[in-house]
Amino acid sequence: MNSRKLLSETRRTFPATKVHCQQPSRILIVDVTSPSWTNTCSVLSEALENTLCLACSLTGPCRVPLLSLYVVQNQQECLLPFTQVRENFARIQACVSELRSLPREGCFPQGGNGVVQAVQDGLQQFKQYSRHTAAGGSTNSSVEITILTSQSSKEMVNQLEKKLRDVDLVSLRRIQVIEVLKRDFLDPEDVEQCVPAEEPSSSDIAILGMDIDVQTIEDNVISLEMLFKTWLHDYGTEREHLHLLLPSGGFSHAAAPKTTLMCLKCDLQERLLDPALLSGAVDGTVRAVDLNSPCQMAAWPATVLYKLQVVKALKYEGVCESVLYGLPFIIKPTSCWQLDWDELEINQHSFHALCHSLLKRKWMLLAKREPQNSSPNWNIMVHSYYIIVPSDSATLLVKAVAIRELLLPSTFPPLLAEHHERVHCPIESALNSLEVEVAYNPLHLKSNLYKYLKGMLYKPLHRQQAQPRDQRPERHQPKQVCLLPLSRAKAMVAPLPMAASPVQAFRPAAVRRDSCEHSLLPKEYDEFLQ
């Protein structure tokens, strides 16, 4: 802990210039020796292709800069050498098609250490790729490895511990070991039940000098897709994203002067992707996020330090949903590595205490955003306001709230006390015919967006027909930027998929329903997320 403190203190000063997003490159290792590969193959391929079509379509800094894909059969093989994800969807799609064409059930015996060899080979390839592109100013200095297997995750961690002792892991940020469980006829609701993963022991992490994240998921498209979508989050930890400023004397009117503020350092996380960031948006328009706009925040890219000063507390029932607008963001305690351990711990405990107190009081917070642009164009500072909503989890939800200048006059006529029976009966009959669900689950709805994006991205690769797998030449070396021959040691390991829990519950507090039709934070949402 002391060494971490010393390191942090020497790097605490924030750069005045723009902070660049440091997304890690990705190595995906798929162990296809599982007896259930027949089912896993199709769901894995679909989930991977869906996620990567999103990554290729999103404007702004690339969220998945580089991707490499290995499969472990009777020997490990590199299906996709390190490839820039953006502008290469056709190549990625061809790789996914090749993954689908792998032999099914029982073709490869389990056993061996092919997964470990794929990890070693991938790290070596990344090291060479980084050296090769350093002259061009490449910033891909770290890599994360995801291993999909149906082998015991504990056994896999033990193998990695033994074989990677003497390997250079400087560029390796994290290894994810995803143990895939086979569940037949799984309902979408069951996907929310994430099987608890066994935590790696401290000795594993100490020996490897890095994190090993062990998870257990079910082999269905939704679970795997949500796992791959974690790649789209911001992984930069150079600095915190948001300062939440509270009066140091609490919410009482006495004690400390109002100029004294307590600062909670937080990170912002997207709850959902902004459809406007998808290139060739469905409505034909494309809008870039304006980071200098006084009326919106952006969790991606995290290049701006936002400051929200709490000005008032509000009762749950005192906010009409029609005055909330824009995309919601999740607020979490920061994980910035530049803070020392004591400061991180105090900050996290303070954040949890705030969440508990708001829930107990049934309060929301009204906060004012402090403009950070001081250019001549901003002689008059425009302030925007936000509602901060507590939840049962250790997170807060923040949404923009309307101000006087934006509000339009509206009249809401009262409901008639009586209505004619001849119109009431048909309405009642129509409502009775509807299927009633306890809560809204977005996983149940499809919009064909993936198909649309794939059609927009599709570009035939040299117009050549795919050869049957048994007629393809042996792969001794990747065809792209791959400067080291790939090892071919015989090996095997367990199976493949992984998945993160899809609907991770943010439980916003209920907000009063007016006569307004816009339901941005419905009461039912809280029940659904429980």
PATORLUM-960884 format. One record per residue (C-alpha): residue in one letter; x, y, z. Coordinates in steps of 0.2 Angstrom, whole numbers, padded with zeros to 4 digits, always signed. Layout:
N
aXYZ/...
END
This chain:
530
m+0000+0000+0000/n+0014+0012+0004/s+0022+0009-0013/r+0006+0013-0021/k+0005+0029-0011/l+0022+0035-0016/l+0018+0032-0034/s+0002+0041-0033/e+0009+0056-0025/t+0022+0059-0039/r+0009+0059-0052/r-0005+0068-0044/t-0005+0084-0054/f-0018+0084-0068/p-0012+0088-0086/a-0019+0104-0092/t-0021+0098-0109/k-0034+0086-0116/v-0034+0069-0108/h-0034+0055-0122/c-0044+0040-0120/q-0033+0025-0117/q-0044+0010-0122/p-0035-0007-0121/s-0032-0018-0136/r-0041-0035-0135/i-0036-0053-0136/l-0050-0065-0137/i-0046-0084-0134/v-0059-0096-0137/d-0057-0114-0131/v-0067-0125-0143/t-0064-0142-0134/s-0080-0141-0125/p-0093-0155-0127/s-0106-0141-0129/w-0097-0132-0143/t-0111-0136-0155/n-0123-0124-0145/t-0109-0112-0140/c-0102-0109-0157/s-0118-0101-0164/v-0122-0090-0149/l-0104-0084-0147/s-0102-0080-0165/e-0119-0070-0165/a-0115-0061-0149/l-0097-0056-0155/e-0103-0050-0172/n-0117-0040-0164/t-0105-0031-0152/l-0092-0028-0165/c-0104-0020-0177/l-0108-0008-0164/a-0090-0004-0160/c-0087-0001-0179/s-0102+0011-0180/l-0100+0022-0165/t-0092+0039-0169/g-0079+0047-0158/p-0063+0039-0152/c-0062+0020-0155/r-0069+0010-0141/v-0060-0006-0146/p-0044-0001-0155/l-0037-0018-0159/l-0043-0035-0159/s-0035-0052-0160/l-0044-0069-0160/y-0037-0086-0155/v-0045-0103-0155/v-0039-0118-0145/q-0042-0135-0153/n-0030-0149-0155/q-0018-0134-0156/q-0019-0116-0154/e-0023-0105-0170/c-0024-0087-0173/l-0039-0084-0183/l-0037-0065-0183/p-0020-0056-0180/f-0021-0039-0172/t-0033-0029-0183/q-0039-0011-0181/v-0058-0014-0178/r-0064+0002-0186/e-0065+0001-0205/n-0062-0017-0204/f-0079-0025-0201/a-0078-0035-0217/r-0062-0044-0211/i-0069-0046-0194/q-0085-0054-0201/a-0075-0066-0211/c-0066-0071-0196/v-0083-0074-0187/s-0089-0084-0201/e-0073-0095-0200/l-0076-0097-0181/r-0094-0103-0185/s-0086-0116-0198/l-0076-0125-0184/p-0079-0143-0182/r-0093-0147-0169/e-0096-0159-0154/g-0082-0170-0149/c-0069-0167-0162/f-0056-0161-0150/p-0051-0170-0134/q-0049-0160-0119/g-0033-0157-0110/g-0016-0149-0113/n-0011-0131-0111/g-0016-0123-0127/v-0025-0109-0119/v-0009-0104-0109/q+0001-0105-0126/a-0012-0094-0134/v-0010-0081-0120/q+0009-0081-0122/d+0008-0080-0141/g-0004-0066-0140/l+0007-0056-0128/q+0022-0058-0139/q+0012-0053-0155/f+0006-0037-0146/k+0023-0033-0140/q+0029-0034-0158/y+0014-0025-0165/s+0017-0011-0153/r+0035-0009-0157/h+0031-0009-0176/t+0018+0005-0174/a+0027+0015-0161/a+0034+0026-0175/g+0017+0031-0180/g+0012+0037-0163/s+0001+0023-0158/t-0006+0024-0140/n-0011+0006-0138/s+0001+0003-0124/s-0010-0010-0115/v-0020-0026-0119/e-0033-0036-0110/i-0036-0055-0113/t-0052-0063-0112/i-0053-0082-0111/l-0069-0092-0115/t-0069-0109-0108/s-0080-0122-0100/q-0065-0129-0091/s-0065-0126-0072/s-0060-0108-0070/k-0050-0113-0054/e-0040-0125-0065/m-0037-0112-0078/v-0031-0099-0065/n-0019-0112-0058/q-0012-0115-0076/l-0010-0097-0079/e-0001-0095-0063/k+0012-0109-0066/k+0015-0105-0084/l+0016-0086-0084/r+0028-0083-0069/d+0043-0079-0081/v+0033-0070-0094/d+0034-0051-0097/l+0017-0044-0092/v+0021-0026-0092/s+0008-0022-0106/l-0005-0034-0099/r-0019-0025-0090/r-0030-0039-0085/i-0035-0057-0089/q-0053-0062-0089/v-0057-0081-0087/i-0075-0084-0092/e-0082-0101-0087/v-0097-0105-0098/l-0111-0115-0091/k-0123-0124-0103/r-0141-0120-0099/d-0154-0127-0111/f-0170-0117-0115/l-0165-0102-0105/d-0178-0088-0103/p-0172-0070-0105/e-0177-0066-0087/d-0165-0080-0081/v-0151-0071-0089/e-0152-0058-0075/q-0147-0071-0063/c-0128-0070-0064/v-0119-0085-0056/p-0107-0078-0043/a-0089-0080-0048/e-0076-0087-0037/e-0064-0073-0033/p-0045-0077-0037/s-0034-0079-0022/s-0022-0065-0017/s-0008-0076-0021/d-0013-0078-0039/i-0013-0059-0041/a+0003-0057-0032/i+0012-0070-0042/l+0006-0063-0059/g+0007-0045-0054/m-0009-0041-0062/d-0028-0044-0061/i-0036-0060-0065/d-0055-0058-0066/v-0065-0074-0065/q-0083-0075-0070/t-0096-0088-0073/i-0110-0085-0087/e-0122-0095-0097/d-0120-0099-0115/n-0134-0089-0123/v-0133-0074-0135/i-0138-0061-0122/s-0126-0065-0109/l-0111-0066-0121/e-0117-0050-0129/m-0117-0041-0113/l-0100-0048-0108/f-0093-0041-0125/k-0102-0025-0123/t-0091-0021-0107/w-0077-0018-0120/l-0087-0002-0125/h-0085+0006-0108/d-0072+0019-0104/y-0057+0011-0097/g-0047+0026-0094/t-0042+0029-0075/e-0030+0043-0078/r-0042+0055-0068/e-0059+0056-0061/h-0073+0062-0072/l-0084+0072-0060/h-0083+0082-0044/l-0099+0082-0034/l-0098+0097-0022/l-0109+0097-0006/p-0110+0110+0008/s-0097+0104+0021/g-0110+0107+0035/g-0122+0095+0028/f-0140+0101+0023/s-0143+0111+0039/h-0144+0130+0039/a-0131+0132+0053/a-0113+0129+0055/a-0101+0130+0041/p-0101+0145+0028/k-0109+0141+0012/t-0092+0144+0003/t-0085+0128+0011/l-0088+0113+0000/m-0085+0095+0002/c-0080+0086-0014/l-0084+0068-0019/k-0073+0062-0033/c-0084+0052-0045/d-0083+0043-0062/l-0097+0043-0075/q-0103+0028-0084/e-0115+0027-0099/r-0131+0017-0095/l-0135+0015-0114/l-0127+0020-0130/d-0133+0036-0138/p-0141+0032-0155/a-0135+0048-0162/l-0117+0042-0161/l-0121+0028-0173/s-0113+0032-0190/g-0127+0032-0203/a-0140+0034-0189/v-0157+0026-0193/d-0165+0043-0196/g-0151+0048-0207/t-0143+0061-0196/v-0127+0060-0187/r-0123+0071-0172/a-0107+0073-0163/v-0107+0076-0144/d-0102+0094-0141/l-0092+0094-0125/n-0093+0113-0124/s-0112+0113-0124/p-0119+0120-0107/c-0134+0109-0108/q-0126+0092-0109/m-0113+0080-0102/a-0104+0066-0110/a-0097+0050-0102/w-0088+0046-0118/p-0074+0052-0121/a-0070+0057-0103/t-0059+0072-0108/v-0068+0085-0097/l-0069+0086-0078/y-0087+0090-0074/k-0091+0100-0058/l-0109+0098-0051/q-0113+0109-0036/v-0128+0103-0025/v-0139+0118-0022/k-0155+0110-0016/a-0163+0094-0010/l-0180+0088-0017/k-0193+0076-0011/y-0195+0061-0022/e-0213+0065-0026/g-0209+0083-0031/v-0202+0080-0048/c-0212+0079-0064/e-0205+0067-0076/s-0209+0078-0091/v-0195+0090-0086/l-0181+0078-0086/y-0172+0076-0103/g-0157+0068-0111/l-0148+0052-0108/p-0145+0046-0090/f-0128+0043-0083/i-0122+0032-0069/i-0111+0040-0055/k-0099+0029-0046/p-0085+0033-0034/t-0069+0036-0044/s-0056+0022-0047/c-0043+0035-0053/w-0026+0027-0050/q-0018+0044-0046/l-0027+0045-0029/d-0018+0037-0015/w-0027+0022-0006/d-0032+0032+0009/e-0041+0045-0001/l-0049+0032-0012/e-0056+0023+0003/i-0062+0039+0012/n-0070+0045-0005/q-0079+0028-0007/h-0086+0028+0011/s-0092+0046+0009/f-0101+0041-0007/h-0109+0026+0001/a-0115+0037+0016/l-0122+0049+0004/c-0132+0035-0005/h-0139+0029+0012/s-0144+0046+0018/l-0153+0050+0002/l-0163+0034+0002/k-0167+0036+0021/r-0173+0054+0018/k-0182+0050+0002/w-0173+0064-0006/m-0166+0068-0023/l-0153+0082-0026/l-0153+0097-0038/a-0136+0101-0044/k-0129+0115-0055/r-0115+0112-0067/e-0101+0124-0067/p-0095+0129-0084/q-0077+0126-0088/n-0075+0135-0104/s-0068+0152-0101/s-0065+0157-0120/p-0071+0174-0126/n-0087+0166-0133/w-0092+0163-0115/n-0092+0180-0107/i-0109+0175-0101/m-0109+0159-0091/v-0124+0147-0095/h-0128+0135-0081/s-0136+0119-0083/y-0145+0109-0069/y-0146+0091-0065/i-0157+0079-0054/i-0147+0066-0045/v-0157+0051-0040/p-0151+0038-0027/s-0153+0019-0029/d-0152+0003-0019/s-0134+0000-0026/a-0119+0010-0023/t-0122+0021-0038/l-0132+0037-0042/l-0142+0042-0058/v-0140+0059-0065/k-0151+0067-0078/a-0153+0084-0085/v-0168+0094-0079/a-0177+0108-0088/i-0174+0126-0084/r-0185+0142-0086/e-0178+0146-0103/l-0182+0129-0111/l-0199+0126-0103/l-0214+0128-0115/p-0232+0132-0108/s-0243+0117-0106/t-0260+0114-0100/f-0266+0098-0093/p-0285+0097-0092/p-0293+0087-0078/l-0300+0070-0081/l-0319+0069-0082/a-0327+0062-0066/e-0340+0053-0077/h-0339+0045-0094/h-0352+0037-0105/e-0353+0018-0104/r-0353+0016-0123/v-0335+0022-0124/h-0329+0015-0107/c-0333-0003-0111/p-0323-0004-0128/i-0308+0004-0119/e-0309-0008-0105/s-0311-0023-0117/a-0296-0017-0127/l-0285-0015-0111/n-0291-0032-0104/s-0284-0040-0120/l-0266-0034-0117/e-0253-0045-0110/v-0248-0038-0093/e-0230-0039-0087/v-0224-0034-0070/a-0209-0023-0077/y-0202-0018-0093/n-0187-0028-0098/p-0177-0021-0113/l-0169-0038-0117/h-0186-0043-0123/l-0187-0031-0137/k-0178-0031-0154/s-0177-0017-0167/n-0167-0025-0181/l-0153-0012-0177/y-0139-0025-0178/k-0145-0030-0195/y-0146-0012-0201/l-0129-0008-0195/k-0121-0024-0203/g-0129-0019-0219/m-0122-0002-0218/l-0105-0009-0214/y-0104-0023-0226/k-0091-0022-0239/p-0086-0038-0249/l-0068-0044-0246/h-0060-0044-0263/r-0077-0052-0270/q-0069-0070-0267/q-0079-0085-0262/a-0076-0093-0245/q-0067-0109-0247/p-0072-0124-0237/r-0061-0126-0221/d-0053-0142-0226/q-0047-0134-0243/r-0039-0119-0235/p-0020-0118-0234/e-0012-0121-0217/r-0010-0105-0207/h+0008-0103-0202/q+0009-0084-0200/p-0004-0071-0199/k-0007-0061-0215/q-0009-0044-0207/v+0004-0035-0196/c+0011-0050-0187/l+0029-0051-0185/l+0032-0067-0176/p+0027-0084-0182/l+0013-0091-0172/s+0017-0106-0161/r+0008-0122-0165/a+0010-0133-0149/k-0003-0146-0147/a-0014-0142-0133/m-0032-0141-0127/v-0042-0134-0113/a-0060-0132-0109/p-0074-0124-0118/l-0078-0107-0122/p-0091-0093-0118/m-0092-0080-0106/a-0105-0067-0101/a-0108-0053-0090/s-0125-0051-0082/p-0135-0041-0094/v-0147-0030-0085/q-0136-0024-0071/a-0148-0016-0059/f-0148+0003-0056/r-0163+0006-0045/p-0169+0024-0047/a-0181+0031-0034/a-0199+0033-0040/v-0203+0049-0047/r-0221+0057-0047/r-0231+0053-0062/d-0241+0069-0068/s-0253+0069-0082/c-0237+0070-0092/e-0235+0056-0105/h-0216+0055-0104/s-0211+0042-0091/l-0192+0044-0089/l-0191+0037-0072/p-0207+0026-0069/k-0210+0018-0052/e-0212+0001-0060/y-0193+0003-0065/d-0188+0001-0047/e-0199-0015-0045/f-0192-0022-0061/l-0174-0020-0056/q-0177-0028-0039/
END
